Amino acid sequence: MATFFVHKAEDDTQMVKVDKPCITLGRRNDNDIVLEDIFVSRKHAAVLKRGSVYYIRDQQSRYGTFVNGNRVTETRLNYGDEIQLGNTLVTFVDEKKIDSIATPRKPTRLLGTKIDLPAEIQSLKEAVDKGSSRETILESLKEIEDQFSQYQQDLLEMEKIKEIASTLCEVGKIINFVFDLNVLLNLLMDLAIRILQARRGFIMLLDRGSNTLKVKVARNMGGVLDPTSTHDISQSIAWQSFETGSPVNTGDATKDDRFKAQESVISYAIGSVICVPLISRENEKLGVIYLDNPVAQRKFDREDVDFMISFANQAAIAIENAQLYTKVKEEEKIRDRLQRFFSPSVVAKIMSDERTISLGGENRTATILFSDIRGFTSLAERIHTVTSVEILNDFLSAMSEEVFTQEGTLDKYIGDCVMAIFGAPVTHPDDALRAIKAAVGMKKRVHELREQWRDKLDVSMREIFEIGIGIHTGEVIAGNVGNIKRMEYTVVGTAVNLASRLESIAKPGQILISRSTYACTKEFIEATKLPPVELKNISRPVEIYEVTGLKT
């Protein structure tokens, strides 16, 4: 098992054992060995096991990978080797001899440290005063020159980091408050092209329905991109970057064995390319950002790639926020529409169901309630129109509240008539009883409203204003009826017609129910059996009951 001692700058030494054929080291949290050092790249180096031998490979890190003081691209590791990444020292050890490992020395080269120039000059003066040889003095001068050169290089690197951080900060100020996804994507595309001086580019996002990448915005791509194409270099690179979750970069596609044979490389003279994945905070792949330049224009360097990685991280957060904002707004619209017809608890159940709303219906048993005002037409002729509308609105609001209290569905208003459904789209074992409870509540609310209205009117309302209610339980077809642009959830069938006919023969203040509804609720209600009635378009006499109350 590969064993490493990680010696952090001011922390205790940490021992890490990893039993994998490929071990990654870097600053990102998804590495096998995470190094919290600003001079360590996100994906800095990898240790590869080939047979019983381990090799270390630099992953194009900014500050390089050093083994025993020597910068390496790839080299074999031996037990006891000291690996320096940034200002962090890692010792590769034989786990059988861990106890014999001595405390390591400090890194051979420290990044971001100051040169003690007075001390170096004083040391040089002492060497001159002592009459040291010319070679010794030249060697001391060479050390000072090397230190200055390293200091200058470190300073340049820090300036680049500062410039990138400053640019990203400005980018963040711009994009983090844009919640319109289309506006955001166009803004990101323009910023990326302008900052990196790219000629062309596009952003693709994952379509979860088809599990494909879809082009959302593009600049100078010579027409609409075909997301299914496997011959276009843009698509090939996009998929490679997306699937691996890693940046894809080439300095000159015309000379890169991976891409030079592609027809689009020849046609568009594509030179330098960067494609970076968009990965969310939860490590979920959202899409990619792609940029390229013709052969004759500037090549993207390592700093450009590092910048695009950071830029893409910020962009992914902004895109995720915009997508979430869009989803919330859409859900708010749907919820607002649903709340006109369903109780809050039913709306919550519908919203939690991930099935797509579509045209069509299903057979189910439901209880249908119709409630209609008796005498409203006569009353409306005797009062002001505005007052009659006000009374009607109060009535419909009160009736709807009673339906929602019992978690029923408000199907529709038909003038001064209310149609409600109990058992669709959400079913309860006592839907028939819920419908009767709603009816009893409606009668009580009408009596309360009538007393309130009487004070506003000069006419007697006791005899001319009451409701009649009809309730029936039976098989219906429930679903969304209409077209794809305008759908309405409702129920249809003979059961609906029968409930409507019962309401039409109900006297003021009566709640009439069918035998099927009575059979479901007789243990819980007070009801009187009435003589069978002949109903329009119903072939046989219908057995009915009048509800007089609820059993306590």
N, C-alpha and C positions, 0 to 999 in steps of 0.2 A: 504494500500500500504506500502511495506517495505521501510523504510527511514533510511539512513545511513549518519553519519557525518564522512568524511575521513579527518584525521588530518595529513597532510604531515609534514615532518621534518622541512622545512623552508618556507613552503607556507601557504597561508590562508586555513582555513577549507572549505572543499567542501561538499555540500549536494547532495546526490544521492538518487533518488527515483526509485524503480524498481518494476513493477507489473508483476511478473513472478513466477511460482511455483518453479523454481530452479534458483538461482542467483549465478554466479561464480565470484570469486575474485582471482586475480593473476597478473603476470607480462605480460602475452601475451595479444596482442591487441584484441583478440576475446573474452575476459572476459567481463562480464557485468560491473564489477568495476575493472578498470585497475590500478594497484599499481606500480609505477615506483620506486622500491626499490630492490637493488641487493640481499637483504636477503629474498625476497619474491619469491616463486617458480612460474614457468610459470602457472601451475594450482594449486593454493595453497589451496583454501577452497571453499566450496559451502554452500549456505544457502537454506534450503528446507522448503517449506510451506506445512504443513499437517493440513488441515482444517483451523482453525484460529491461529494455533501455528506454530512458526518458530523454526527450528533447524539448527545448524551449524555443518558441517562435514569437518574434515581435509582430504585433498586429497593426503596423503602420502608426505606432503611437507618436505623439507629438515630441516627447522628450527622449524617446528611445528606451531600449532595454539593455542593461549592462550585466554581464556575468564576470565576477572577479575583476571588476574595473574596466572590462573591455566591452564596447558596444557591439551587439550582435543582431543579426537578422534571424538566424536559426543556428542552434548549436546543441551538442549533446550535453546533458547534465550529469555531473558526478556528485556523489555524496560529499557534502561539505561545501559545495559551491555556494557563493553568495550572489544573490540576484538583486540588483537595484532597479526599482521602478519609481521614478520621481525621487522623493526624499525618503522612500520606504525601502528597508532592507529585508529580504526574505532569504532564509537559509534552507537549502534542500538537504535533508538528512536521512540517514539510515535509521529507521525506527528501532532497530535492534541496538543501536548505539546512542540513543537519545541522551542518556545520562552523562555521556562523555563530551557532549557538545559544549564548547566554551562560549562565554558571552561574546557576541560579535562586535567587531569594530564598527565605527560610524561609517555611513556611506562615503564612498571615495569622492563623490562630487555632490555638493549641496546646491539645489536650485533656490533662487530667490534670496541668497545671503549676500552680505556686504563684504567688500574687500577691505582689509585693514591696511590701507596704503601707507600710513606713517610707519607702521611696524615693518612693512616690506622694505621701505626706503632706508630705515635705520639699520636693518639687517644688511642691506647692500653697502652702506657706509662702513659698517664694522668690517665687512669683508675687504673693502679697499684699504682701510686703516691697517688691517693685519697683513697687508701685502699679499692677499690671496692671488692665485694665478689668474691669468686672463680667461682661461676656460671656466673657472669657478664663477667669476664675475658675469661672464656671458650666460652661464647657466642660470644664475640668479635673475638676470634681466629677462631671460626667456620665460622663467616661471611667472614673473610679473606680467609679461606680455600675454602669456596664456591665460592668466587670471582675468586680465582686462578683456581679452577676447571672449572668454566665457561669460563674463559679466555683461558685456555688450550684447551677446547673443541672448542671455536670459532677459535682459532689459527689453530687447526687441520682442521676445516672445510674450513678456508681460504686457507690453503695449498692445500687441495684437489681441491678447485676451481681454484687455480693458476695452479696446475698440469693439470687439464682438459683444461683450457684456453691455456696453453702452447702446449699441445698435439694437440688441435684443430687448433692452429695457424700453427703448422708444417704440419698438414694434409691439411690445406688450401693452403699452399705453394706448396704442391705436386699435388693436384687434380685440382686446379683452372686454370691450363694451359694445361690440357689434353682435347682435343676436339674430339678424336676418341671415340665414345660411348662404343664400345666393350672393348677397352683398359681401359677406365675409370671405367667401372663396375667391371672388374676383379681386378683393383687396389683397389677400394673401398672395395670389398669383402675381399681381403687379409689384408688390413689395419684393418678392423673391427675385423676379427678373431684373428689377432696378438695382437692388443691392449687389447682386452677383454679376450684373452686366451680361445677362444671358439673352440669346436671340429668340429662343422658343421655349415653350413650357406648357405643362398641363397639370391639373389635379384630378385624380381619380379617387372615388369613394366606393366602398364595398356596398353592393346591393344585396342585402341579406335574403331577400326573397329568391333571387336567382343564383346567389353565391358567386357573383361576377363583379369585376371592377367596372364602374361606369364613369366615363369622362364627364366632369361637371363644369370645368372651365378650361379653356385652352387659348394660347396665344401663338399666332404665326405657325400653326401646325399644318397649313395647307389643306384645310377642309375638315370634315367631321371624321373623327377617329372611330374605327371599328373595334369595339371592345373584345370581339371574338377573334380578331386577327392574331395569328401566330407568326406572321411573316414580318410585321412591322417591328423595327428595333425598339420603338417606343413601348409597344405592348410587351415585347419579350423582357425588356429591362424592368418594366413596371411589375410584371408578375414575379420576376425573380426577386426583386426587392421586397415585394409584399409577402411572398411565401416564406422567405428566409428571415424577414424582419430585420434585415441589415441593409446599409447603403450600398448602392452599386455605382462605381465611378471608373471612368476611363479617360485618359488624357487625349487620346486620339483613336476614335472608333475605326478609322480607315486602316489603322495598323494593329488593331487589337484582334487577335485570333478569334475571340468570342463573337465579334460583331462585323468584321470587315467583309464577310461574304453576304451580309444582308443587303437586299435590294435597296432599302431605304437609306442605308449608309452611303451608297454610291449615288443615288438620286439626289439626296439633299446635302451631300458632302458633309455629313455629320462628323464633327471632331470630338470635342470634349463633352462628356455627359455626367450628370449627377442625378441619381434617383434615390430618394430617401423615404422610408416608410413612415406613415402617420400612426403612432401607437399611443393609446389612451393611458390614463393614470393606472387603470386596472390591467395594463399590459394587453389590451385588446386592439387588434389591427383594424384601423378605420379606412386606410387607403394609402396613396403615395403622392409625393410631389416630384415632378420630373422637370429637369432643365437641360438644355444642350446648346452648343455653339457650333457654327460651321468651322471647318478646318482653319480658315484664314483668321478667325477671331481668337480671343484670349482663351487659354486653357484654365480649367478649374484646378486649383491646387489643394493641398491638404487642409489649409485653413478654410477654404471654401466649403469643403466637405464637413469639417467640424462645425462651421457656422450653420450649415443646412441641417445638421442633426439637431442642434439646439433650436433652430428656427422651427423645424418640424415638430419638436416636442411642445413648443408653445402653440403652434398652429393646431395640433391635435387636441389640446385642452380647449382652445377656442371653438373648434369645430364641434367637439363633444358638447360643450355648453350650448352652442347654437342649436344643435340637434335636440338636446333635452328641452330647450326653451320652446322650440317648434312643437315638440310632442306635447308639452304641458299646455300650450295654447290650443292645440287641436283637441286635447282631452277636455279643456275648459268649454270649448264650443259644443262638443258632443254632450258633456254633462249638462250644460245650460239647456240644450234641446230636450234631453231625456227628462230633466226635472220638471218639464211642463206636463209630462204624462206619467211619471213614475215617482214613487216615494223615495226619499234619500237613501234608505236602506236597499231598495231594489236597484237604484242607480248604481250604488257601490258594487252590488253583485254583478250587474251587467258590465261595468267598467273593468272588473277583475277577470272577466271571461275574455280570453285572448282570441276566441274564434272570430273570424271576419264576418261583419254584417253583410248579408247578401240577399238577393231576391229569392223568393220561394217560401215554403211553409212546411209545417209538420202537424200531424194529427195528435191531439191531446184532449184530455177532459178539462173543462174549465167551467166556471160559474159566471154568468153574464148578468149584469144589473143595468136596468134602465130606470131613470128617475126624471119625472116631468112635472112642471108647475101646472096646477089646475087654476084657471081663472086669470092667468097673467095677461092674456090678450085683452080681456075685458078691462083689466086694471090699466094697461098701457094706454087705452083709449081715453082714460079719464085723468091722466096725469101728464106732466111735461115730459117730452122725449128724453131730455137729459136725465131727469129723475128716474125714468124707467130703465135707462142704460145703467145708471148707478145701482139700482136695485138688482138688476140682472147680474152685474159683476159681483156684487156682494153674495148673491145666491150661489153662483158658479164657484166662487172661491171657497165658500163654506162646504159645498158638496165635495169639491176636490180634496179638501183637507181630510174629510171623513174617509174618502177612498184611500188616501195616502197613509192615514193612521193604521189602516188594516193591511197595508202593503199591497194594495191592489194597483191595477194599471188604469189610468185615465185614458180611455180610447179616443173619445171625441166629445165635443159639444155640438148638439144639433138644435140651434136656436136656444130655447130654454130647457132643453132635454140633455141629460148627462148619461153617457154610456161608459160603463166601467167593466173591467175584466179581472177576475180572481183566478189565478192558476196559469197565467201566461204573461210575460215570458218566464217569470219565476214562480215555481210551484210550492205550495204549502200543503200539508196533509189535511188542514181544516179550511180550505179555500171557501167552501160553501158557507160555513159558519162566519167566516170573515165578511163575506158579502152581506149576510143578514145583519151583523153587527154594524156594518157601514150604513145600512138602510135605517136601522134604529137611530143611529147617530144623526143621520140626515133629517129625520123627522124632528128630533130634538132641536137641531140647529135652526130649522125653519121656524119653529115656534119662537125661538129667541130673536131671530131676525125680524119676524113679523111684529114683535113688540117694539123693536127699535124703529122700524119703518113707520109704525102707526103715528109716532110723535112728529114725524116729518110731513105727514099727509093729512088731508082733510076728509078722506074717505075711510069707510070701515073696511078692514082687511080680513076680519076673522073668517067670514064665510067665503070670500072670493079668492083667498090665497092659501093654497095647501098643495102638497105634492102627492103623486101616485107613483108607486114603485113596483116593478115587476122583476122577478129573479128566476133564472132557470139554470140547471146544471146539465151539461151534455157534451157530446163530442163536437169539436170544432177544428178548423184548420187555422193555425196561428202562424204568423210570419210577417215579413216585410212585403207589402204590396205597393206596386207603382213601377217606376223606372229607376235606373241607376242614379239619376240626378236628383230624384225626389222619391224617397221611400217613406212609407207610413206603416208602423206596426199595428196590426189589427187582427181580428178573428172573423171568420165567415163560416156560414153553415146554418142548418135548420135550427140549431140550438139558439142562435142569435135571434132569428125571427120569432121563435116562441117567446123568448124573454121580452122582446119588444111588444108582442101581442098582449102579454100579461099586463105590461105597464099601461097599455092603451085602454084596458077595461077596468083598471084599478080606480076605485073611487077616491076622492080627496082624503088623504090621511091613511090610505090602505097600503099595506105591503103584501103583495101576492107572490107566492112561490109555487113552483111545480112539485109534483110528487117526487121526482128525483132529488131535488134540493131538500125536501122535507125528510126523505129517507136518510140523508147524510147528516142531518142536524137535529132530528126529533128529540134526542136526549138532552139537548141544550136550549131549546126554545119553547115558548108557549105559542101554540097555533090552533086555529079552528079550521076544521075541514069544511069546505064549501061545495055546493053542487058542481058537477063537471060542467064545463063551458065549451061552446063551439067557438073556435077561433078562425079568423080568416086565413085561408091557404093551409090550414091544418086539417087533415082528413078525418081524424077521430076526435071525439070529445076529450078535453084535457082535465085531469083531476088536479084541483088547486087547493091551496091552504092560505089562510090569512094569518100573518104573524102578529101576535098581540104583545109580545115581549120576550125577554130572555130569562131563562131559569137562573136563579141565584144559587 
